Structures are given as structure tokens and as C-alpha cells.
């Protein structure tokens, strides 16, 4: 059993601002190598996880659609593997805004079933192409061809009702989504069925 203290936590920025209100022209995508085949990317919005398998690259969240080109270009500086999988931590626009572009480029979008439900029923729904194609209701494991794995685990309503963390046991990395905020109190999105108890 690995100690939590040794786990590398991918810290996410909190931003639910609408893309329309933002100017992304000056945003630069940067990255940090965490292990041999796991990276985190920084830009605008929730941080992105990148895992590189033998034949494919896996993205966890994809920030905003206006940044997809820059994100893909940055991934290409790290790996020539195609982004075949996108895993969402929850439905907020700064985590799913690139889904449509990446799906149109051939990626399979995977998320908790409540992420899809909320994206489908939203008053301002993203296009169908952005919606998760594969959903799970509790947990799921993706097996990479390099012998490593990604474990998805839905957590009880916390930040939203679709929060998932993704854990790379062989790399000792966990991607928390907005379940974790660095240096400030967590944001509880009551409009997305997060639950406050007291
Ligand atoms: Zn969020």
C-alpha cells in the first residue's frame, strides 16, 4: 500500500469562467514531467493530465475549446502518440471545453454518467460531439498496452455530482480534478448537485 504522502497530486486551478469572457490569445501551454510517461499541462482552467501509452496518449480534461490547438501542439512536443482518449473529471467548461475538438479529431471521451447527463441536459449544451461516449457509474479501469493502468473512481457529491479522480497506481500519481484546490477552500457547486452536510 502506497502512502498518500508519496502520491503526486496534480493540483487544479479553479476556474468556471465562461470561455466567451476570456481572451486565450496570450495563454501559453506549459507542462511538467511527473514520471516516465505521465505529465501535467498548465494553461487556462483546470490542469490537464497526460499519460502516454504504447500506442496512444490519454488526456485527463482539456480546458477550453479555444486552446485545443495549442494543447495538441504542446502534446506533440512530448509524444508522437495520438490523443485517442479523453477522460473528464467533471462537467465544468474549463475541464470539458476541448472535448468536441478532440472527439472530432478521433478521441474517445469517457466520464462518469452524471457528467454526460449534465452536458446533455444543460441549458446551453455543448455540441453532441463533446458528450462522453463511454460512461461509468462507480469505477472503471483502463489498461494501457505498456502494462500500466488508469483507475477512475467516482466520489460522492463533492464539487459536483460527477466528480472522478484518476489514479495511476504504477506511476503513483493521482489526478484529483476540482475535488482538490490548492491553498483555498474547495468550491462546492450546489447547482450541480454537490451536497453540503453540516
Ligand atoms: Zn469545476
py3Dmol code that shows the C-alpha trace and the ligand (Angstrom):
import py3Dmol

protein = """\
ATOM      1  CA  UNK A   1       0.000   0.000   0.000  1.00  0.00           C
ATOM      2  CA  UNK A   2       1.467   3.277  -1.030  1.00  0.00           C
ATOM      3  CA  UNK A   3       1.332   6.168   1.367  1.00  0.00           C
ATOM      4  CA  UNK A   4      -0.785   9.104   0.295  1.00  0.00           C
ATOM      5  CA  UNK A   5       2.072  11.408   1.222  1.00  0.00           C
ATOM      6  CA  UNK A   6       4.115   9.969  -1.595  1.00  0.00           C
ATOM      7  CA  UNK A   7       1.403  10.395  -4.147  1.00  0.00           C
ATOM      8  CA  UNK A   8       1.986  13.190  -6.580  1.00  0.00           C
ATOM      9  CA  UNK A   9      -1.075  15.348  -6.628  1.00  0.00           C
ATOM     10  CA  UNK A  10      -1.933  17.195  -9.780  1.00  0.00           C
ATOM     11  CA  UNK A  11      -3.190  20.485  -8.491  1.00  0.00           C
ATOM     12  CA  UNK A  12      -6.020  22.015 -10.366  1.00  0.00           C
ATOM     13  CA  UNK A  13      -6.833  25.617 -10.859  1.00  0.00           C
ATOM     14  CA  UNK A  14     -10.339  26.707 -10.119  1.00  0.00           C
ATOM     15  CA  UNK A  15     -11.989  28.377 -12.994  1.00  0.00           C
ATOM     16  CA  UNK A  16     -15.517  28.067 -14.193  1.00  0.00           C
ATOM     17  CA  UNK A  17     -15.448  31.265 -16.190  1.00  0.00           C
ATOM     18  CA  UNK A  18     -17.200  31.093 -19.493  1.00  0.00           C
ATOM     19  CA  UNK A  19     -14.999  30.790 -22.495  1.00  0.00           C
ATOM     20  CA  UNK A  20     -16.747  33.735 -24.121  1.00  0.00           C
ATOM     21  CA  UNK A  21     -15.477  36.017 -21.396  1.00  0.00           C
ATOM     22  CA  UNK A  22     -11.883  35.050 -21.826  1.00  0.00           C
ATOM     23  CA  UNK A  23      -9.091  36.074 -24.117  1.00  0.00           C
ATOM     24  CA  UNK A  24      -6.988  32.992 -24.765  1.00  0.00           C
ATOM     25  CA  UNK A  25      -4.603  34.527 -27.273  1.00  0.00           C
ATOM     26  CA  UNK A  26      -1.906  35.100 -24.671  1.00  0.00           C
ATOM     27  CA  UNK A  27      -2.295  31.744 -22.914  1.00  0.00           C
ATOM     28  CA  UNK A  28       0.776  29.551 -23.148  1.00  0.00           C
ATOM     29  CA  UNK A  29       0.620  25.835 -22.533  1.00  0.00           C
ATOM     30  CA  UNK A  30       3.424  24.538 -20.347  1.00  0.00           C
ATOM     31  CA  UNK A  31       3.976  21.152 -18.781  1.00  0.00           C
ATOM     32  CA  UNK A  32       5.755  19.291 -16.044  1.00  0.00           C
ATOM     33  CA  UNK A  33       7.029  15.734 -16.293  1.00  0.00           C
ATOM     34  CA  UNK A  34       5.876  13.721 -13.283  1.00  0.00           C
ATOM     35  CA  UNK A  35       7.068  10.231 -14.212  1.00  0.00           C
ATOM     36  CA  UNK A  36       8.436   8.499 -17.307  1.00  0.00           C
ATOM     37  CA  UNK A  37       5.051   8.594 -19.004  1.00  0.00           C
ATOM     38  CA  UNK A  38       2.805  10.929 -17.001  1.00  0.00           C
ATOM     39  CA  UNK A  39       2.789  14.708 -17.339  1.00  0.00           C
ATOM     40  CA  UNK A  40       0.626  17.605 -16.257  1.00  0.00           C
ATOM     41  CA  UNK A  41      -0.133  20.512 -18.565  1.00  0.00           C
ATOM     42  CA  UNK A  42      -0.914  24.063 -17.496  1.00  0.00           C
ATOM     43  CA  UNK A  43      -2.794  26.681 -19.485  1.00  0.00           C
ATOM     44  CA  UNK A  44      -6.085  28.287 -18.508  1.00  0.00           C
ATOM     45  CA  UNK A  45      -8.664  26.381 -16.481  1.00  0.00           C
ATOM     46  CA  UNK A  46      -8.252  23.045 -14.767  1.00  0.00           C
ATOM     47  CA  UNK A  47      -4.874  21.424 -15.182  1.00  0.00           C
ATOM     48  CA  UNK A  48      -4.600  18.637 -17.721  1.00  0.00           C
ATOM     49  CA  UNK A  49      -3.176  15.181 -17.079  1.00  0.00           C
ATOM     50  CA  UNK A  50      -1.313  13.425 -19.891  1.00  0.00           C
ATOM     51  CA  UNK A  51      -0.460   9.728 -19.848  1.00  0.00           C
ATOM     52  CA  UNK A  52       1.482   8.160 -22.693  1.00  0.00           C
ATOM     53  CA  UNK A  53       0.830   4.538 -23.558  1.00  0.00           C
ATOM     54  CA  UNK A  54       2.473   2.331 -26.145  1.00  0.00           C
ATOM     55  CA  UNK A  55       0.148   3.339 -28.945  1.00  0.00           C
ATOM     56  CA  UNK A  56      -1.916   6.236 -27.641  1.00  0.00           C
ATOM     57  CA  UNK A  57      -1.911   9.317 -25.476  1.00  0.00           C
ATOM     58  CA  UNK A  58      -4.548   9.825 -22.784  1.00  0.00           C
ATOM     59  CA  UNK A  59      -5.692  13.279 -21.690  1.00  0.00           C
ATOM     60  CA  UNK A  60      -7.470  13.978 -18.436  1.00  0.00           C
ATOM     61  CA  UNK A  61      -9.598  17.077 -19.054  1.00  0.00           C
ATOM     62  CA  UNK A  62      -8.986  19.503 -21.882  1.00  0.00           C
ATOM     63  CA  UNK A  63      -9.592  23.065 -20.653  1.00  0.00           C
ATOM     64  CA  UNK A  64     -11.264  25.322 -23.260  1.00  0.00           C
ATOM     65  CA  UNK A  65     -12.005  24.688 -26.932  1.00  0.00           C
ATOM     66  CA  UNK A  66     -10.066  27.777 -27.971  1.00  0.00           C
ATOM     67  CA  UNK A  67      -6.949  26.186 -26.515  1.00  0.00           C
ATOM     68  CA  UNK A  68      -7.210  22.779 -28.188  1.00  0.00           C
ATOM     69  CA  UNK A  69      -4.812  23.665 -30.980  1.00  0.00           C
ATOM     70  CA  UNK A  70      -2.187  24.868 -28.504  1.00  0.00           C
ATOM     71  CA  UNK A  71      -2.741  21.872 -26.238  1.00  0.00           C
ATOM     72  CA  UNK A  72      -2.375  19.393 -29.098  1.00  0.00           C
ATOM     73  CA  UNK A  73       0.724  21.218 -30.344  1.00  0.00           C
ATOM     74  CA  UNK A  74       2.251  21.004 -26.877  1.00  0.00           C
ATOM     75  CA  UNK A  75       1.416  17.308 -26.541  1.00  0.00           C
ATOM     76  CA  UNK A  76       3.215  16.766 -29.859  1.00  0.00           C
ATOM     77  CA  UNK A  77       6.387  18.208 -28.331  1.00  0.00           C
ATOM     78  CA  UNK A  78       6.183  15.415 -25.721  1.00  0.00           C
ATOM     79  CA  UNK A  79       4.929  12.435 -27.732  1.00  0.00           C
ATOM     80  CA  UNK A  80       4.009  11.467 -31.278  1.00  0.00           C
ATOM     81  CA  UNK A  81       1.248   9.170 -29.965  1.00  0.00           C
ATOM     82  CA  UNK A  82      -2.263  10.260 -30.990  1.00  0.00           C
ATOM     83  CA  UNK A  83      -4.680  11.519 -28.332  1.00  0.00           C
ATOM     84  CA  UNK A  84      -7.110   8.612 -28.562  1.00  0.00           C
ATOM     85  CA  UNK A  85      -8.721   9.004 -25.140  1.00  0.00           C
ATOM     86  CA  UNK A  86     -10.078  11.969 -23.171  1.00  0.00           C
ATOM     87  CA  UNK A  87     -11.098  11.377 -19.558  1.00  0.00           C
ATOM     88  CA  UNK A  88     -13.157  14.078 -17.843  1.00  0.00           C
ATOM     89  CA  UNK A  89     -13.046  14.698 -14.086  1.00  0.00           C
ATOM     90  CA  UNK A  90     -16.385  16.581 -14.155  1.00  0.00           C
ATOM     91  CA  UNK A  91     -18.569  18.667 -16.430  1.00  0.00           C
ATOM     92  CA  UNK A  92     -17.344  22.216 -15.853  1.00  0.00           C
ATOM     93  CA  UNK A  93     -16.436  24.056 -19.031  1.00  0.00           C
ATOM     94  CA  UNK A  94     -12.797  24.615 -18.125  1.00  0.00           C
ATOM     95  CA  UNK A  95     -12.384  20.815 -17.995  1.00  0.00           C
ATOM     96  CA  UNK A  96     -14.530  19.710 -20.949  1.00  0.00           C
ATOM     97  CA  UNK A  97     -14.295  22.659 -23.359  1.00  0.00           C
ATOM     98  CA  UNK A  98     -11.898  20.817 -25.661  1.00  0.00           C
ATOM     99  CA  UNK A  99     -13.985  17.618 -25.836  1.00  0.00           C
ATOM    100  CA  UNK A 100     -15.672  18.500 -29.113  1.00  0.00           C
ATOM    101  CA  UNK A 101     -12.432  19.331 -30.941  1.00  0.00           C
ATOM    102  CA  UNK A 102     -10.618  16.279 -29.633  1.00  0.00           C
ATOM    103  CA  UNK A 103     -13.557  13.957 -30.354  1.00  0.00           C
ATOM    104  CA  UNK A 104     -13.732  15.312 -33.897  1.00  0.00           C
ATOM    105  CA  UNK A 105     -10.035  14.518 -34.191  1.00  0.00           C
ATOM    106  CA  UNK A 106     -10.706  10.911 -33.186  1.00  0.00           C
ATOM    107  CA  UNK A 107     -10.572  10.776 -29.380  1.00  0.00           C
ATOM    108  CA  UNK A 108     -12.995   8.695 -27.337  1.00  0.00           C
ATOM    109  CA  UNK A 109     -14.452  10.782 -24.482  1.00  0.00           C
ATOM    110  CA  UNK A 110     -15.004   8.931 -21.192  1.00  0.00           C
ATOM    111  CA  UNK A 111     -16.590  10.269 -17.989  1.00  0.00           C
ATOM    112  CA  UNK A 112     -18.931   9.497 -15.112  1.00  0.00           C
ATOM    113  CA  UNK A 113     -22.552   9.096 -16.208  1.00  0.00           C
ATOM    114  CA  UNK A 114     -23.591  12.299 -14.396  1.00  0.00           C
ATOM    115  CA  UNK A 115     -21.122  14.274 -16.486  1.00  0.00           C
ATOM    116  CA  UNK A 116     -22.905  13.148 -19.633  1.00  0.00           C
ATOM    117  CA  UNK A 117     -26.346  13.685 -18.061  1.00  0.00           C
ATOM    118  CA  UNK A 118     -25.467  17.258 -17.160  1.00  0.00           C
ATOM    119  CA  UNK A 119     -23.883  18.013 -20.508  1.00  0.00           C
ATOM    120  CA  UNK A 120     -26.919  16.646 -22.339  1.00  0.00           C
ATOM    121  CA  UNK A 121     -29.483  18.487 -20.196  1.00  0.00           C
ATOM    122  CA  UNK A 122     -27.591  21.764 -19.826  1.00  0.00           C
ATOM    123  CA  UNK A 123     -29.476  24.925 -20.781  1.00  0.00           C
ATOM    124  CA  UNK A 124     -26.558  25.796 -23.015  1.00  0.00           C
ATOM    125  CA  UNK A 125     -25.467  22.301 -24.062  1.00  0.00           C
ATOM    126  CA  UNK A 126     -22.184  21.712 -25.753  1.00  0.00           C
ATOM    127  CA  UNK A 127     -22.491  20.010 -29.156  1.00  0.00           C
ATOM    128  CA  UNK A 128     -23.138  16.269 -29.128  1.00  0.00           C
ATOM    129  CA  UNK A 129     -19.571  15.590 -30.166  1.00  0.00           C
ATOM    130  CA  UNK A 130     -18.440  16.905 -26.762  1.00  0.00           C
ATOM    131  CA  UNK A 131     -20.540  14.452 -24.785  1.00  0.00           C
ATOM    132  CA  UNK A 132     -18.867  11.421 -23.239  1.00  0.00           C
ATOM    133  CA  UNK A 133     -19.314   8.318 -25.393  1.00  0.00           C
ATOM    134  CA  UNK A 134     -18.368   5.871 -22.637  1.00  0.00           C
ATOM    135  CA  UNK A 135     -19.711   6.422 -19.125  1.00  0.00           C
ATOM    136  CA  UNK A 136     -19.323   4.595 -15.839  1.00  0.00           C
ATOM    137  CA  UNK A 137     -21.267   4.765 -12.596  1.00  0.00           C
ATOM    138  CA  UNK A 138     -18.780   3.877  -9.883  1.00  0.00           C
ATOM    139  CA  UNK A 139     -15.344   2.968 -11.051  1.00  0.00           C
ATOM    140  CA  UNK A 140     -13.519   1.872 -14.140  1.00  0.00           C
ATOM    141  CA  UNK A 141     -10.037   0.751 -15.115  1.00  0.00           C
ATOM    142  CA  UNK A 142      -8.273   1.479 -18.371  1.00  0.00           C
ATOM    143  CA  UNK A 143      -5.454  -0.899 -19.205  1.00  0.00           C
ATOM    144  CA  UNK A 144      -2.648   0.618 -21.201  1.00  0.00           C
ATOM    145  CA  UNK A 145      -0.664  -1.573 -23.568  1.00  0.00           C
ATOM    146  CA  UNK A 146       2.545  -0.664 -21.741  1.00  0.00           C
ATOM    147  CA  UNK A 147       1.321  -2.677 -18.759  1.00  0.00           C
ATOM    148  CA  UNK A 148       0.235   0.363 -16.765  1.00  0.00           C
ATOM    149  CA  UNK A 149      -3.304   1.342 -15.837  1.00  0.00           C
ATOM    150  CA  UNK A 150      -5.583   4.258 -15.039  1.00  0.00           C
ATOM    151  CA  UNK A 151      -8.179   3.774 -12.325  1.00  0.00           C
ATOM    152  CA  UNK A 152     -11.242   6.023 -12.358  1.00  0.00           C
ATOM    153  CA  UNK A 153     -13.170   6.400  -9.124  1.00  0.00           C
ATOM    154  CA  UNK A 154     -16.371   8.393  -8.720  1.00  0.00           C
ATOM    155  CA  UNK A 155     -16.535  10.253  -5.421  1.00  0.00           C
ATOM    156  CA  UNK A 156     -19.735  11.114  -3.600  1.00  0.00           C
ATOM    157  CA  UNK A 157     -21.198  14.524  -4.482  1.00  0.00           C
ATOM    158  CA  UNK A 158     -18.401  16.915  -3.634  1.00  0.00           C
ATOM    159  CA  UNK A 159     -17.565  19.654  -6.138  1.00  0.00           C
ATOM    160  CA  UNK A 160     -20.342  18.410  -8.466  1.00  0.00           C
ATOM    161  CA  UNK A 161     -22.252  15.111  -8.646  1.00  0.00           C
ATOM    162  CA  UNK A 162     -19.952  13.729 -11.332  1.00  0.00           C
ATOM    163  CA  UNK A 163     -16.534  14.111  -9.760  1.00  0.00           C
ATOM    164  CA  UNK A 164     -13.999  11.474 -10.608  1.00  0.00           C
ATOM    165  CA  UNK A 165     -10.379  11.146  -9.678  1.00  0.00           C
ATOM    166  CA  UNK A 166      -7.982   9.251 -11.894  1.00  0.00           C
ATOM    167  CA  UNK A 167      -5.217   7.234 -10.276  1.00  0.00           C
ATOM    168  CA  UNK A 168      -2.140   5.814 -11.958  1.00  0.00           C
ATOM    169  CA  UNK A 169      -1.021   3.156  -9.458  1.00  0.00           C
ATOM    170  CA  UNK A 170       2.148   2.154 -11.281  1.00  0.00           C
ATOM    171  CA  UNK A 171       3.228   5.788 -11.520  1.00  0.00           C
ATOM    172  CA  UNK A 172       1.965   6.803  -8.073  1.00  0.00           C
ATOM    173  CA  UNK A 173       0.103   9.790  -9.497  1.00  0.00           C
ATOM    174  CA  UNK A 174      -3.444  10.893  -8.754  1.00  0.00           C
ATOM    175  CA  UNK A 175      -5.379  13.490 -10.742  1.00  0.00           C
ATOM    176  CA  UNK A 176      -7.984  14.993  -8.428  1.00  0.00           C
ATOM    177  CA  UNK A 177      -9.984  17.298 -10.701  1.00  0.00           C
ATOM    178  CA  UNK A 178     -11.684  20.046  -8.726  1.00  0.00           C
ATOM    179  CA  UNK A 179     -12.020  17.767  -5.714  1.00  0.00           C
ATOM    180  CA  UNK A 180      -8.852  19.489  -4.606  1.00  0.00           C
ATOM    181  CA  UNK A 181      -7.949  23.176  -4.650  1.00  0.00           C
ATOM    182  CA  UNK A 182      -4.510  24.370  -3.772  1.00  0.00           C
ATOM    183  CA  UNK A 183      -4.372  26.915  -0.975  1.00  0.00           C
ATOM    184  CA  UNK A 184      -8.024  27.731  -0.702  1.00  0.00           C
ATOM    185  CA  UNK A 185     -11.355  26.426   0.406  1.00  0.00           C
ATOM    186  CA  UNK A 186     -12.974  23.975  -2.028  1.00  0.00           C
ATOM    187  CA  UNK A 187     -15.722  25.215  -4.312  1.00  0.00           C
ATOM    188  CA  UNK A 188     -18.980  23.325  -3.858  1.00  0.00           C
ATOM    189  CA  UNK A 189     -21.186  23.710  -6.926  1.00  0.00           C
ATOM    190  CA  UNK A 190     -24.662  23.370  -5.443  1.00  0.00           C
ATOM    191  CA  UNK A 191     -26.224  23.893  -8.867  1.00  0.00           C
ATOM    192  CA  UNK A 192     -24.569  20.667  -9.959  1.00  0.00           C
ATOM    193  CA  UNK A 193     -25.947  18.644  -7.062  1.00  0.00           C
ATOM    194  CA  UNK A 194     -22.965  18.861  -4.816  1.00  0.00           C
ATOM    195  CA  UNK A 195     -24.156  18.228  -1.271  1.00  0.00           C
ATOM    196  CA  UNK A 196     -23.328  20.241   1.822  1.00  0.00           C
ATOM    197  CA  UNK A 197     -23.585  18.484   5.150  1.00  0.00           C
ATOM    198  CA  UNK A 198     -23.053  20.087   8.472  1.00  0.00           C
TER     199      UNK A 198
END
"""
ligand_1 = """\
1
ZN
Zn -15.006 22.501 -11.536
"""
view = py3Dmol.view(width=600, height=400)
view.addModel(protein, "pdb")
view.setStyle({"model": 0}, {"cartoon": {"style": "trace"}})
view.addModel(ligand_1, "xyz")
view.setStyle({"model": 1}, {"stick": {}})
view.zoomTo()
view.show()
